Amino acid sequence: MRNQYGGACYRCGLWVAPGTGYFEKRRDGPGFRVQHCYTKDRGGITCDMAKAVADKAIPPAEAGKEPA
């Protein structure tokens, strides 16, 4: 099932937006954990796609600087 709430992916640690991944019941305690989709066939985002987007993001140290 698709995730209704966002959270950190337990496979790669990156953010999973609501509706773009899956959730499963935790085995080690109460609650649920989320993960990215396995394939992009169903319109989801895979861990590899999320890593590529995160790598292109502006580093926080350079976010406030003016372009040269």
LUMKOL-635716 format. One record per residue: residue in three letters; chain; x negated, z, y of N, C-alpha, C in turn. Coordinates in nm, 2 decimals, decimal comma, padded with zeros to 4 digits. Atoms other than C-alpha are relative to their C-alpha. Example, Ala and Ser with C-alpha at 12.3 -4.5 7.8 and 13.67 -1.06 7.14 Angstrom:
 code unit     nX     nZ     nY    caX    caZ    caY     cX     cZ     cY
  ALA    A -00,09  00,00 -00,12 -01,23  00,78 -00,45 -00,09  00,00  00,12
  SER    A  00,09  00,00 -00,11 -01,37  00,71 -00,11  00,08  00,08  00,11
This chain:
 code unit     nX     nZ     nY    caX    caZ    caY     cX     cZ     cY
  MET    A -00,08  00,00 -00,12  00,00  00,00  00,00 -00,09  00,00  00,12
  ARG    A  00,07  00,01 -00,12 -00,11 -00,07  00,35  00,00  00,14  00,07
  ASN    A  00,01 -00,13 -00,06 -00,22  00,23  00,56  00,09  00,00  00,13
  GLN    A -00,09 -00,02 -00,12  00,03  00,36  00,82 -00,08  00,06  00,11
  TYR    A  00,08 -00,07 -00,10 -00,23  00,56  01,00 -00,15 -00,05 -00,01
  GLY    A  00,14  00,04 -00,01 -00,59  00,47  01,11 -00,09  00,12 -00,06
  GLY    A  00,10 -00,10  00,04 -00,90  00,65  00,99 -00,13 -00,07 -00,04
  ALA    A  00,13  00,05  00,04 -01,26  00,61  00,88  00,00 -00,05 -00,15
  CYS    A  00,01  00,06  00,13 -01,32  00,39  00,58 -00,10  00,09 -00,09
  TYR    A  00,09 -00,09  00,08 -01,46  00,60  00,29 -00,11 -00,08 -00,07
  ARG    A  00,10  00,09  00,06 -01,67  00,30  00,17 -00,11 -00,03  00,10
  CYS    A  00,10  00,03 -00,10 -01,85  00,20  00,50 -00,01  00,09  00,12
  GLY    A  00,01 -00,10 -00,11 -01,76  00,47  00,75  00,06 -00,05  00,13
  LEU    A -00,05  00,06 -00,12 -01,62  00,23  01,01  00,15  00,02  00,01
  TRP    A -00,14 -00,02 -00,03 -01,27  00,26  01,17  00,09 -00,10 -00,07
  VAL    A -00,10  00,09  00,06 -00,97  00,11  00,98  00,12  00,02  00,09
  ALA    A -00,12 -00,01 -00,09 -00,68  00,03  01,22  00,12  00,01 -00,09
  PRO    A -00,12 -00,01  00,08 -00,33  00,10  01,10  00,05 -00,14 -00,04
  GLY    A -00,05  00,13  00,05 -00,19 -00,18  00,88 -00,10 -00,10 -00,04
  THR    A  00,10  00,10  00,03 -00,52 -00,35  00,82 -00,08  00,04 -00,13
  GLY    A  00,07 -00,04  00,12 -00,64 -00,16  00,51  00,10  00,07 -00,10
  TYR    A -00,08 -00,06  00,10 -00,52  00,05  00,22 -00,03  00,15  00,00
  PHE    A  00,02 -00,14  00,01 -00,48  00,42  00,15  00,02  00,04 -00,15
  GLU    A -00,02 -00,05  00,14 -00,51  00,62 -00,17 -00,01  00,16  00,01
  LYS    A  00,00 -00,15  00,00 -00,46  00,99 -00,26 -00,14  00,04 -00,03
  ARG    A  00,13 -00,06  00,03 -00,77  01,20 -00,25  00,00  00,06 -00,13
  ARG    A  00,02 -00,06  00,13 -00,90  01,31 -00,59 -00,06  00,14  00,01
  ASP    A  00,08 -00,13 -00,02 -01,11  01,60 -00,45  00,08  00,10  00,09
  GLY    A -00,07 -00,09 -00,08 -00,84  01,76 -00,24  00,13 -00,05  00,05
  PRO    A -00,13  00,05 -00,05 -00,51  01,73 -00,05 -00,02 -00,11  00,11
  GLY    A  00,00  00,11 -00,10 -00,43  01,43  00,17 -00,04 -00,14 -00,06
  PHE    A  00,03  00,14  00,04 -00,52  01,06  00,17 -00,13 -00,04  00,06
  ARG    A  00,11  00,07 -00,06 -00,82  00,84  00,24  00,03 -00,14  00,02
  VAL    A -00,03  00,14 -00,03 -00,83  00,49  00,38 -00,13 -00,08 -00,03
  GLN    A  00,11  00,10  00,02 -01,04  00,18  00,31  00,04 -00,13  00,06
  HIS    A -00,02  00,13 -00,04 -01,08 -00,17  00,43  00,06 -00,08 -00,12
  CYS    A -00,05  00,09  00,11 -00,92 -00,46  00,23 -00,12 -00,05 -00,08
  TYR    A  00,10  00,06  00,09 -01,11 -00,61 -00,07 -00,03 -00,14  00,04
  THR    A  00,02  00,14 -00,04 -01,05 -00,97  00,04  00,09 -00,02  00,13
  LYS    A -00,07  00,03 -00,12 -00,92 -01,13  00,36  00,12 -00,08 -00,03
  ASP    A -00,11  00,08  00,04 -00,65 -01,32  00,17  00,13  00,04  00,06
  ARG    A -00,13 -00,06 -00,04 -00,37 -01,09  00,28  00,00  00,04  00,15
  GLY    A  00,00 -00,03 -00,15 -00,46 -01,08  00,65 -00,07  00,13  00,04
  GLY    A  00,07 -00,13 -00,03 -00,67 -00,76  00,62 -00,14 -00,03  00,05
  ILE    A  00,14  00,01 -00,04 -01,02 -00,69  00,74 -00,09  00,07 -00,11
  THR    A  00,09 -00,05  00,11 -01,30 -00,64  00,48 -00,11  00,09  00,07
  CYS    A  00,11 -00,08 -00,06 -01,59 -00,40  00,53 -00,11 -00,09  00,06
  ASP    A  00,10  00,09 -00,05 -01,82 -00,69  00,58  00,04 -00,06  00,14
  MET    A -00,05  00,05 -00,13 -01,60 -00,83  00,86 -00,01  00,11  00,11
  ALA    A  00,00 -00,11 -00,10 -01,58 -00,49  01,03 -00,15  00,03  00,04
  LYS    A  00,14 -00,02 -00,03 -01,96 -00,45  01,01 -00,05 -00,11  00,10
  ALA    A  00,04  00,11 -00,09 -02,01 -00,79  01,17  00,05  00,02  00,14
  VAL    A -00,06 -00,03 -00,13 -01,78 -00,70  01,46 -00,07  00,12  00,06
  ALA    A  00,07 -00,12 -00,05 -01,95 -00,36  01,50 -00,14 -00,04  00,05
  ASP    A  00,13  00,04 -00,03 -02,29 -00,53  01,51 -00,01 -00,08  00,14
  LYS    A -00,01  00,08 -00,12 -02,18 -00,76  01,80  00,04  00,09  00,12
  ALA    A -00,05 -00,08 -00,11 -02,04 -00,47  02,01 -00,12  00,04  00,09
  ILE    A  00,10 -00,04 -00,10 -02,23 -00,36  02,32 -00,04  00,15 -00,03
  PRO    A  00,04 -00,14  00,03 -02,44 -00,05  02,25  00,04  00,09  00,12
  PRO    A -00,05 -00,09 -00,11 -02,31  00,26  02,45 -00,10  00,02  00,11
  ALA    A  00,10 -00,02 -00,10 -02,64  00,29  02,64  00,00 -00,12  00,10
  GLU    A  00,00  00,12 -00,09 -02,60 -00,06  02,79  00,14 -00,03  00,05
  ALA    A -00,14  00,03 -00,04 -02,22 -00,05  02,85  00,02  00,02  00,15
  GLY    A -00,02 -00,02 -00,15 -02,25  00,08  03,21 -00,09 -00,08  00,08
  LYS    A  00,09  00,08 -00,08 -02,53 -00,15  03,32  00,06 -00,13  00,05
  GLU    A -00,04  00,13 -00,06 -02,48 -00,45  03,54 -00,08 -00,11 -00,07
  PRO    A  00,07  00,11  00,06 -02,57 -00,79  03,39 -00,11 -00,05  00,10
  ALA    A  00,12  00,04 -00,08 -02,91 -00,92  03,51  00,01 -00,14  00,06
